[in-house]
Amino acid sequence: MATNLHKIIIVLIALTVGFLLLRQFIGPLVLAGTLAYVLWPAHKSISEKTSKNISAYILTAIVTVLVISIVFVGASVLLNQVAKSYIYVSKTSLDKLSFGDTATTDAVKNGIRLVFSKAISWLSDALAAVPKILLSLSIFIISFFFMLRDGEVVAGWLRKSIPLSEEKKNAVFADTTKYINAFVTVWLLIGLLQAIVAAVGFYIFGIPYPLIGAVVAAALSILPIVGPGAMYMPLGGFLLLSGNINAGFGILVYGLVLGGILDYILRPYLAGQRAEAHPLIIMLGVLGGMALLGAAGMIVGPILLLAAISVLKSTNFKFNGK
């Protein structure tokens, strides 16, 4: 008994130290793990014809090129819009703007000033965060490669490390696999719907680059970050600054409402249905995961909570103590 207690204490200390060291990199690690899981069938197919190393190199190179291309194009479009908005505001006197009554005019002017100041502040923060972004991107690429190459080895080690009978291990792994499949499938589906919503919104409000908007919205929805609102808010702000009031307010309301419904209502509901889990558990897993791990917890939290429940079920744990 004492020996087992010592082992448990050592494991808990090791997990705590590991978590503290890796906490700031949870986001890119979760993204790498999720993408490696999605591309695992492709990796198996390619590795059968070549090798695990070559397959991992090929898929990592493809993913790296796609990620860098999306970031580069997105940054170029964003900077272009910021430059146009800045030039417009520099040449335009807000005092000349009029929207009917005085109260409405003042509200719009104050809104434009606030959005402009927030946009400048956001860009400054983004530029200051470039080294951290590059570090996270490097961790993502390296982790993605090794997760593909050594995924089976890690899975085997985890399986051996769980102190349960083979039958109970099979049950836990079957449940966990079902949960992961459910969340990955739902995340990709919501990302696709977000892309469609963005493309349609860009078309309705006459905003250029609808395909880029679709890709960015899908990526922001799929990745464990802040969601497509991170695109709609600055985009709406830039349109307002450029004097395109209708399109600015329109895309803000359209994107935030529909995007919010997809991300925060439909996603948890579909995930709960597919994982055969109670919606309350999904919600608690999302909120608890975000509180502990930040945005990455949106994906990790529910899966860990459901896996913990599966372990308790496999050990015949009962809440009445019998």
C-alpha positions as CSV (number, residue, x, y, z in Angstrom):
1,M,0.0,0.0,0.0
2,A,2.8,2.4,1.0
3,T,4.7,1.5,-2.2
4,N,1.6,2.3,-4.4
5,L,1.1,5.6,-2.5
6,H,4.7,6.6,-3.2
7,K,4.2,5.8,-6.9
8,I,1.0,7.9,-7.0
9,I,2.7,10.8,-5.3
10,I,5.7,10.6,-7.7
11,V,3.3,10.5,-10.8
12,L,1.3,13.5,-9.5
13,I,4.5,15.5,-8.9
14,A,5.8,14.6,-12.4
15,L,2.5,15.5,-14.0
16,T,2.4,18.8,-12.1
17,V,5.9,19.8,-13.1
18,G,5.3,18.8,-16.7
19,F,2.0,20.8,-16.8
20,L,3.7,23.9,-15.4
21,L,6.5,23.7,-17.9
22,L,4.3,23.1,-20.9
23,R,1.3,25.2,-20.0
24,Q,2.2,28.2,-22.2
25,F,2.6,25.8,-25.2
26,I,-0.7,23.9,-24.7
27,G,-2.3,25.7,-27.6
28,P,0.2,24.6,-30.3
29,L,0.5,21.1,-28.8
30,V,-3.3,20.6,-28.8
31,L,-3.5,21.9,-32.4
32,A,-0.6,19.6,-33.5
33,G,-2.2,16.6,-31.7
34,T,-5.7,17.3,-33.2
35,L,-4.3,17.7,-36.8
36,A,-2.1,14.6,-36.4
37,Y,-5.2,12.7,-35.4
38,V,-7.2,14.0,-38.4
39,L,-4.4,13.1,-40.8
40,W,-3.5,9.8,-39.2
41,P,-5.3,7.7,-42.0
42,A,-3.3,9.6,-44.6
43,H,-0.1,9.1,-42.7
44,K,-0.7,5.3,-42.4
45,S,-1.4,5.1,-46.1
46,I,1.7,7.0,-47.2
47,S,3.9,5.2,-44.6
48,E,2.9,1.8,-46.0
49,K,4.3,2.8,-49.4
50,T,7.4,4.7,-48.0
51,S,8.2,4.9,-44.3
52,K,7.0,6.6,-41.1
53,N,9.8,9.2,-41.4
54,I,9.1,10.0,-45.0
55,S,5.4,10.2,-44.5
56,A,5.7,12.4,-41.5
57,Y,8.1,14.7,-43.4
58,I,5.7,14.9,-46.4
59,L,2.6,15.8,-44.4
60,T,4.6,18.2,-42.1
61,A,5.9,20.0,-45.2
62,I,2.4,20.3,-46.7
63,V,0.8,21.5,-43.5
64,T,3.7,24.0,-42.9
65,V,3.3,25.5,-46.4
66,L,-0.5,25.8,-46.0
67,V,-0.3,27.4,-42.5
68,I,2.4,29.9,-43.6
69,S,0.5,30.7,-46.8
70,I,-2.7,31.4,-44.8
71,V,-0.9,33.5,-42.3
72,F,1.0,35.4,-45.0
73,V,-2.1,36.1,-47.1
74,G,-4.2,37.0,-44.1
75,A,-1.6,39.4,-42.8
76,S,-1.2,41.0,-46.2
77,V,-4.9,41.6,-46.6
78,L,-5.2,42.9,-43.0
79,L,-2.3,45.3,-43.3
80,N,-3.7,46.5,-46.6
81,Q,-7.1,47.2,-45.1
82,V,-5.5,49.0,-42.1
83,A,-3.4,51.2,-44.4
84,K,-6.5,52.1,-46.5
85,S,-8.5,52.9,-43.3
86,Y,-5.7,55.0,-41.8
87,I,-5.3,57.0,-45.0
88,Y,-9.1,57.6,-45.2
89,V,-9.3,58.7,-41.6
90,S,-6.3,60.9,-42.0
91,K,-7.9,62.7,-44.9
92,T,-11.4,62.8,-43.5
93,S,-12.6,65.1,-40.8
94,L,-15.1,63.4,-38.5
95,D,-16.7,66.7,-37.8
96,K,-18.1,66.7,-41.4
97,L,-19.9,63.4,-40.9
98,S,-23.6,63.7,-40.3
99,F,-26.2,60.9,-39.7
100,G,-29.4,62.8,-39.1
101,D,-29.9,63.8,-35.5
102,T,-27.1,65.0,-33.2
103,A,-27.2,62.1,-30.8
104,T,-26.8,59.5,-33.6
105,T,-24.0,61.5,-35.2
106,D,-22.1,61.8,-32.0
107,A,-22.5,58.1,-31.2
108,V,-21.2,57.1,-34.6
109,K,-18.2,59.5,-34.3
110,N,-17.4,58.2,-30.9
111,G,-17.7,54.6,-32.1
112,I,-15.4,55.3,-35.0
113,R,-12.8,56.9,-32.8
114,L,-13.0,53.9,-30.3
115,V,-12.7,51.3,-33.1
116,F,-9.7,53.1,-34.6
117,S,-7.9,53.4,-31.3
118,K,-8.6,49.7,-30.5
119,A,-7.4,48.7,-34.0
120,I,-4.1,50.5,-33.5
121,S,-3.7,49.0,-30.0
122,W,-4.5,45.6,-31.4
123,L,-1.9,45.9,-34.2
124,S,0.7,47.1,-31.7
125,D,0.1,44.1,-29.5
126,A,0.1,41.7,-32.5
127,L,3.5,43.1,-33.7
128,A,4.9,42.7,-30.2
129,A,3.7,39.1,-30.1
130,V,5.5,38.1,-33.3
131,P,8.4,36.4,-31.6
132,K,5.9,34.4,-29.4
133,I,3.8,33.5,-32.5
134,L,7.0,32.3,-34.3
135,L,7.9,30.2,-31.3
136,S,4.4,28.7,-31.1
137,L,4.5,28.0,-34.8
138,S,7.9,26.2,-34.5
139,I,6.5,24.1,-31.6
140,F,3.4,23.2,-33.6
141,I,5.5,22.1,-36.6
142,I,8.0,20.0,-34.6
143,S,5.3,18.5,-32.4
144,F,3.1,17.6,-35.4
145,F,6.0,15.7,-37.0
146,F,6.8,13.7,-34.0
147,M,3.2,13.0,-33.1
148,L,2.7,11.5,-36.6
149,R,6.0,9.6,-36.5
150,D,5.8,8.3,-32.9
151,G,2.0,8.4,-32.3
152,E,1.6,4.6,-32.1
153,V,4.5,4.3,-29.7
154,V,3.1,6.9,-27.4
155,A,-0.4,5.4,-27.5
156,G,1.1,2.0,-26.6
157,W,3.0,3.4,-23.7
158,L,-0.1,5.1,-22.4
159,R,-2.1,1.9,-22.7
160,K,0.6,0.0,-20.6
161,S,0.7,2.7,-18.0
162,I,-3.0,2.7,-17.1
163,P,-3.3,0.5,-13.9
164,L,-6.4,-1.3,-15.1
165,S,-7.2,-4.8,-16.4
166,E,-7.1,-5.4,-20.1
167,E,-10.9,-5.5,-20.4
168,K,-11.3,-2.2,-18.6
169,K,-8.5,-0.6,-20.6
170,N,-10.3,-1.6,-23.8
171,A,-13.5,0.1,-22.5
172,V,-11.7,3.3,-21.5
173,F,-9.8,3.5,-24.8
174,A,-13.0,2.7,-26.8
175,D,-14.9,5.5,-24.9
176,T,-12.0,8.0,-25.3
177,T,-11.7,7.2,-29.0
178,K,-15.4,7.8,-29.4
179,Y,-15.2,11.1,-27.6
180,I,-12.2,12.3,-29.7
181,N,-13.9,11.2,-33.0
182,A,-17.0,13.1,-31.9
183,F,-15.2,16.3,-31.1
184,V,-12.9,16.3,-34.2
185,T,-15.9,15.6,-36.5
186,V,-18.0,18.3,-34.9
187,W,-15.1,20.8,-34.9
188,L,-14.5,20.2,-38.6
189,L,-18.2,20.5,-39.4
190,I,-18.6,23.7,-37.6
191,G,-15.5,25.1,-39.3
192,L,-17.0,24.3,-42.7
193,L,-20.3,26.0,-41.7
194,Q,-18.4,29.0,-40.5
195,A,-16.6,29.2,-43.8
196,I,-19.9,29.1,-45.7
197,V,-21.4,31.8,-43.4
198,A,-18.4,34.0,-43.9
199,A,-18.3,33.6,-47.7
200,V,-22.1,34.4,-47.9
201,G,-21.7,37.4,-45.6
202,F,-18.8,38.8,-47.6
203,Y,-20.9,38.5,-50.8
204,I,-24.1,40.0,-49.2
205,F,-22.2,43.1,-47.9
206,G,-20.0,43.5,-50.9
207,I,-16.7,42.8,-49.1
208,P,-13.8,41.6,-51.3
209,Y,-11.8,38.4,-50.8
210,P,-14.8,36.1,-49.8
211,L,-12.7,32.9,-50.2
212,I,-10.0,34.3,-47.9
213,G,-12.7,35.3,-45.4
214,A,-14.1,31.8,-45.5
215,V,-10.7,30.2,-44.9
216,V,-9.9,32.6,-42.1
217,A,-13.3,32.0,-40.4
218,A,-13.0,28.2,-40.7
219,A,-9.4,28.3,-39.3
220,L,-10.4,30.6,-36.4
221,S,-13.3,28.3,-35.6
222,I,-11.4,25.0,-35.8
223,L,-8.3,26.2,-34.0
224,P,-8.4,26.4,-30.2
225,I,-8.3,30.2,-30.3
226,V,-10.9,33.0,-30.0
227,G,-13.3,32.1,-32.8
228,P,-14.4,33.9,-36.0
229,G,-15.3,37.0,-34.0
230,A,-11.5,37.8,-34.2
231,M,-12.1,38.3,-37.9
232,Y,-15.5,40.0,-37.9
233,M,-14.7,42.6,-35.3
234,P,-11.6,44.2,-36.9
235,L,-13.1,43.8,-40.3
236,G,-16.2,45.6,-39.3
237,G,-14.1,48.2,-37.6
238,F,-12.0,48.8,-40.7
239,L,-15.2,49.2,-42.8
240,L,-16.6,51.7,-40.4
241,L,-13.3,53.6,-40.5
242,S,-13.4,53.6,-44.3
243,G,-16.9,55.2,-44.2
244,N,-18.7,52.0,-45.3
245,I,-21.2,52.2,-42.4
246,N,-23.8,49.8,-43.7
247,A,-21.3,47.0,-44.6
248,G,-19.4,47.6,-41.3
249,F,-22.4,47.3,-39.0
250,G,-23.9,44.6,-41.2
251,I,-21.0,42.2,-41.2
252,L,-20.5,42.8,-37.4
253,V,-24.1,41.8,-36.5
254,Y,-24.3,39.1,-39.2
255,G,-21.0,37.5,-38.3
256,L,-21.1,37.7,-34.5
257,V,-24.7,36.5,-34.3
258,L,-24.5,33.5,-36.7
259,G,-20.9,32.7,-35.7
260,G,-21.8,32.8,-32.1
261,I,-24.8,30.5,-32.6
262,L,-22.6,28.0,-34.5
263,D,-19.7,28.1,-32.0
264,Y,-21.5,28.3,-28.7
265,I,-24.9,26.7,-29.2
266,L,-24.7,24.2,-32.1
267,R,-21.2,23.0,-31.5
268,P,-21.7,21.8,-27.8
269,Y,-25.1,20.3,-28.8
270,L,-23.7,18.3,-31.7
271,A,-20.7,17.2,-29.7
272,G,-22.9,16.0,-26.8
273,Q,-25.2,14.1,-29.2
274,R,-22.4,12.4,-31.1
275,A,-20.3,11.6,-27.9
276,E,-23.5,10.4,-26.2
277,A,-22.8,12.7,-23.3
278,H,-25.0,15.1,-21.3
279,P,-24.8,18.7,-22.5
280,L,-24.0,19.9,-19.0
281,I,-20.8,17.7,-19.0
282,I,-19.8,19.2,-22.3
283,M,-20.4,22.7,-21.1
284,L,-18.5,22.1,-17.8
285,G,-15.7,20.6,-19.7
286,V,-15.4,23.5,-22.1
287,L,-15.6,26.2,-19.4
288,G,-13.3,24.3,-17.0
289,G,-10.8,23.6,-19.8
290,M,-10.8,27.3,-20.8
291,A,-10.3,28.4,-17.2
292,L,-7.3,26.0,-16.8
293,L,-5.7,26.0,-20.3
294,G,-7.1,29.0,-22.1
295,A,-8.6,28.6,-25.5
296,A,-7.1,25.2,-26.0
297,G,-9.3,23.9,-23.2
298,M,-12.3,24.2,-25.5
299,I,-11.1,21.0,-27.1
300,V,-9.1,19.4,-24.3
301,G,-11.5,20.1,-21.4
302,P,-14.5,18.0,-22.5
303,I,-12.4,15.1,-23.7
304,L,-10.4,14.9,-20.4
305,L,-13.6,15.2,-18.4
306,L,-15.4,12.5,-20.4
307,A,-12.3,10.3,-20.2
308,A,-12.1,10.8,-16.4
309,I,-15.8,9.7,-16.2
310,S,-15.0,6.7,-18.3
311,V,-12.2,5.7,-16.0
312,L,-14.5,6.1,-13.0
313,K,-17.1,3.9,-14.7
314,S,-14.5,1.2,-15.5
315,T,-13.4,1.1,-11.8
316,N,-17.1,0.6,-10.8
317,F,-17.0,3.9,-8.9
318,K,-20.4,4.7,-7.4
319,F,-21.5,8.0,-5.8
320,N,-23.3,6.3,-2.9
321,G,-20.0,4.8,-1.8
322,K,-21.2,1.2,-2.1
